[in-house]
């Protein structure tokens, strides 16, 4: 009786497990739930990686296009600015080849260094009179705004691509991209790359450019010759004064006190007439050479300034591209990843 009861109990307990084993062997997984409670996409890591690479490639392409745009804007902006500066060259030469300009250089023999006076005039006519600092600052700010706008417009485009992507990518956290608006990008670049102080940086570039141009022009042969000539000319003025006065007195008809006044007046006129003739001769002989030398220096410095300004904004572009790329990568690591 005990054995029969024991065997019957074992059989009764085994029947449910046997039934369950048969059912499990014939089980087919159900179709995906349309309500989204069941996610069949989260396992396709390849599709997610492809989308990540696609978005990264778009950021890199935008970076390249932004740099090309900077190159174009820098070239156009500097072309406009240097038209004014090149006109300033003629204004400087107009001052240099005048009796007034000659006398200012002669006066500098007593009050200051002649070369320093010439450098100051060169800086005034080429840069100060053309608001070079302000123009370069405006160009710098325009480039900064252009770059910020490009990347601010890129982020909603990337969000749209994520929103319309196929289900194979799984669940994504798009918040990092949503946070990259115009002001955020601008402030971030300013804080980390130092470009936020655009006006200060552009003033530094303007000062370096002005100093370089003036320094290089001052090293040219015609500039040094002009400075040395002013000193030599002063030494000859004493004899020139006596000669002019003597000539003036000789051509005067009156005698007595009037002859003295007539002689002084005629001497002054002769003085300025002779000086004006000498200055005009100097202009005929040397103006074109001086102009060519100054323009050559300006062309060289313009190219260097363009490189410096472009490099400055390349750094800003690189920073913004890194910011957007970092946000793209963050969208692919939500809390549900790996589940």
C-alpha positions in Angstrom: 0.0 0.0 0.0 2.8 2.4 0.9 4.7 1.7 -2.4 1.6 2.2 -4.6 0.8 5.5 -2.8 4.4 6.7 -3.3 4.5 5.9 -7.0 1.1 7.5 -7.6 2.3 10.7 -5.9 5.4 10.8 -8.1 3.3 10.4 -11.3 0.9 13.1 -10.3 3.7 15.5 -9.6 5.5 14.7 -12.8 2.4 15.2 -15.1 2.4 19.1 -14.9 6.2 19.3 -15.6 5.8 16.9 -18.6 2.9 19.0 -19.9 4.9 22.2 -19.5 7.9 20.7 -21.3 5.8 19.7 -24.3 4.3 23.2 -24.5 7.7 24.9 -24.3 9.2 22.8 -27.0 6.4 23.9 -29.4 6.5 27.7 -28.4 6.9 30.4 -31.0 7.9 34.0 -30.0 5.1 36.4 -30.4 5.1 39.3 -32.9 6.5 42.6 -31.7 4.0 44.7 -29.7 2.8 47.7 -31.7 2.4 49.7 -28.5 6.2 50.0 -28.1 6.3 48.0 -24.9 8.5 45.5 -26.6 11.6 47.0 -28.3 13.1 44.8 -31.1 15.5 47.5 -32.2 17.8 47.9 -29.2 19.9 44.9 -30.2 21.0 46.4 -33.6 24.2 48.1 -32.5 25.4 48.2 -36.1 22.6 50.5 -37.2 23.2 52.8 -34.2 26.9 53.0 -35.1 26.1 53.8 -38.7 23.8 56.6 -37.7 26.4 57.9 -35.2 29.1 57.9 -38.0 26.7 59.6 -40.4 25.9 62.5 -38.0 29.6 62.8 -37.2 30.4 63.0 -40.9 27.8 65.8 -41.3 29.5 67.8 -38.5 32.9 67.3 -40.1 31.5 68.5 -43.5 30.0 71.6 -41.8 33.4 72.3 -40.2 35.1 72.2 -43.6 32.5 74.4 -45.2 32.7 76.9 -42.3 36.5 77.2 -42.7 36.1 77.7 -46.4 33.5 80.5 -45.7 36.0 82.1 -43.3 38.6 82.1 -46.0 36.3 83.8 -48.4 35.1 86.4 -45.9 38.6 87.2 -44.8 39.8 87.7 -48.3 36.9 89.9 -49.2 37.0 91.9 -46.0 40.7 92.6 -46.2 40.5 93.6 -49.9 38.0 96.3 -49.0 40.0 97.5 -46.0 43.3 97.6 -47.9 41.8 99.7 -50.7 41.5 102.5 -48.1 45.0 101.8 -46.8 46.5 101.9 -50.3 44.8 105.3 -50.9 46.4 106.4 -47.6 49.8 105.7 -49.3 49.1 108.5 -51.8 48.0 110.8 -49.0 51.3 110.1 -47.1 53.3 110.8 -50.2 51.3 114.0 -50.9 52.4 115.1 -47.4 56.0 113.9 -47.9 56.5 115.8 -51.2 55.5 119.2 -50.0 57.3 122.1 -48.6 55.2 121.8 -45.4 56.2 118.1 -45.1 59.8 119.0 -45.6 59.7 121.6 -42.9 58.1 119.3 -40.5 60.9 116.8 -41.0 63.5 119.6 -40.6 61.8 120.7 -37.4 62.1 117.1 -36.1 65.9 117.5 -36.2 65.6 119.8 -33.3 62.5 118.4 -31.4 62.5 114.7 -32.2 64.0 112.0 -34.3 63.3 112.5 -38.0 62.6 108.8 -38.7 60.2 108.7 -35.8 58.3 111.7 -37.2 58.1 110.0 -40.6 56.9 106.7 -39.0 54.1 108.6 -37.1 52.9 110.3 -40.3 53.0 107.0 -42.2 50.9 105.3 -39.4 48.5 108.3 -39.4 47.8 108.4 -43.2 47.7 104.6 -43.7 45.9 103.4 -40.6 44.6 106.0 -38.2 42.8 108.1 -40.8 41.1 104.9 -42.2 39.8 103.6 -38.9 41.8 100.4 -39.4 41.2 99.2 -35.9 37.5 99.6 -36.1 37.2 98.0 -39.5 39.2 94.9 -38.5 37.2 94.6 -35.3 33.9 94.7 -37.3 35.3 92.0 -39.7 36.3 89.9 -36.7 32.8 90.1 -35.1 31.1 89.3 -38.4 33.2 86.2 -38.8 32.4 85.1 -35.2 28.7 85.6 -35.7 28.7 83.7 -39.1 30.4 80.7 -37.5 28.1 80.6 -34.5 25.0 80.9 -36.8 26.2 78.0 -38.9 26.6 75.5 -36.1 23.4 76.8 -34.3 21.5 75.9 -37.5 23.2 72.5 -37.7 21.9 71.2 -34.4 18.2 71.3 -35.2 19.0 69.6 -38.5 20.7 66.7 -36.6 17.8 66.5 -34.2 15.4 66.1 -37.1 17.5 63.3 -38.6 17.4 61.5 -35.2 13.7 61.9 -35.0 13.1 60.4 -38.5 15.6 57.6 -38.2 14.4 54.0 -38.5 13.6 51.9 -35.5 16.9 50.0 -35.6 18.7 52.7 -33.7 16.6 52.1 -30.5 15.9 54.7 -27.9 18.1 57.9 -27.9 18.6 60.8 -25.6 18.3 63.9 -27.8 18.5 66.4 -24.9 22.2 67.2 -25.4 21.5 68.4 -29.0 18.5 70.4 -27.9 20.7 72.4 -25.5 23.1 73.6 -28.2 21.4 76.8 -29.3 23.1 80.0 -30.6 23.9 81.6 -27.3 25.2 78.4 -25.7 27.6 77.8 -28.6 28.8 81.4 -28.6 29.4 81.5 -24.8 31.1 78.1 -24.9 33.5 79.1 -27.6 34.2 82.4 -25.9 34.9 80.8 -22.5 37.3 78.1 -23.8 39.0 79.5 -26.9 39.5 83.1 -25.9 37.7 84.3 -29.0 35.0 85.9 -27.0 37.1 89.0 -26.6 36.9 89.5 -30.3 37.4 93.3 -30.2 40.4 93.0 -27.9 42.0 90.3 -30.1 41.3 92.2 -33.3 42.9 95.4 -31.8 46.0 93.3 -31.0 46.1 92.1 -34.6 45.6 95.7 -35.8 48.4 97.0 -33.6 50.8 94.2 -34.8 49.9 94.9 -38.4 50.4 98.6 -38.1 53.8 98.2 -36.3 55.0 95.6 -38.8 54.1 97.8 -41.9 55.7 100.9 -40.4 58.8 99.0 -39.3 59.3 97.3 -42.7 58.7 100.6 -44.6 61.2 102.3 -42.3 63.8 99.7 -43.2 63.5 100.5 -46.9 66.2 102.5 -48.7 64.0 105.4 -49.8 62.7 105.9 -46.2 66.2 105.9 -44.7 67.5 108.2 -47.4 64.6 110.7 -46.8 65.4 110.8 -43.0 69.1 111.3 -43.6 68.4 113.9 -46.3 66.4 116.1 -43.9 69.3 116.4 -41.5 71.8 117.2 -44.4 69.3 119.8 -45.8 69.2 121.7 -42.6 72.9 122.3 -42.6 72.6 123.9 -46.0 69.7 126.2 -45.0 72.0 128.8 -43.5 73.8 129.6 -46.7 70.6 129.3 -48.6 69.1 132.0 -46.4 71.9 134.4 -47.1 71.7 133.7 -50.8 68.0 134.2 -50.9 68.2 137.5 -49.0 71.1 138.7 -51.2 69.2 137.9 -54.3 66.1 139.6 -52.9 68.0 142.7 -52.0 69.6 142.9 -55.5 66.3 142.9 -57.3 64.8 145.6 -55.1 64.8 149.1 -56.6 64.1 151.2 -53.4 66.9 152.4 -51.3 67.2 153.1 -47.5 64.9 151.3 -45.0 62.5 150.2 -47.8 65.3 148.4 -49.5 65.7 146.3 -46.3 62.0 145.4 -46.2 62.0 144.7 -49.9 65.0 142.5 -49.6 63.6 140.5 -46.7 60.3 139.9 -48.6 62.0 139.0 -51.8 64.3 136.7 -49.9 61.4 134.8 -48.2 59.7 134.4 -51.6 62.9 133.2 -53.2 63.5 130.8 -50.2 60.1 129.1 -50.7 60.3 129.1 -54.5 63.7 127.4 -54.4 62.5 124.9 -51.8 59.3 124.1 -53.7 61.3 123.5 -56.9 63.6 121.1 -55.0 60.7 119.2 -53.4 59.0 118.9 -56.8 62.3 117.6 -58.3 62.6 115.1 -55.5 59.0 113.9 -56.1 59.7 113.3 -59.8 62.8 111.3 -59.0 61.6 109.3 -56.0 57.8 109.2 -55.5 57.1 106.2 -57.6 59.9 104.2 -56.0 58.6 105.0 -52.5 55.1 104.2 -53.5 56.1 100.8 -54.9 58.1 99.9 -51.8 55.2 100.8 -49.4 52.6 98.8 -51.5 54.9 95.8 -51.6 55.1 95.9 -47.8 51.3 96.2 -47.5 50.7 93.2 -49.8 53.0 91.1 -47.7 51.4 92.2 -44.4 47.9 91.8 -45.8 48.6 88.1 -46.6 50.0 87.5 -43.1 47.1 89.3 -41.5 44.7 87.1 -43.4 46.4 83.9 -42.2 46.4 85.1 -38.6 42.7 86.1 -38.7 41.7 82.8 -40.4 43.7 80.7 -37.9 41.9 82.6 -35.1 38.5 81.6 -36.4 39.6 78.1 -37.4 40.1 77.5 -33.6 36.6 78.7 -33.0 35.2 76.4 -35.7 37.1 73.4 -34.2 35.7 74.1 -30.8 32.1 74.3 -32.0 32.5 71.2 -34.1 33.8 69.4 -31.0 30.8 70.6 -29.0 28.3 69.4 -31.5 30.1 66.0 -32.0 30.1 65.6 -28.2 26.4 66.2 -28.1 25.9 63.7 -30.9 27.8 61.0 -29.0 25.8 61.7 -25.8 22.5 61.0 -27.6 23.7 57.4 -28.1 24.3 56.6 -24.4 20.8 56.9 -22.7 20.1 55.0 -19.5 18.4 52.2 -21.5 21.5 51.3 -23.5 22.8 47.9 -22.7 19.5 46.7 -21.3 
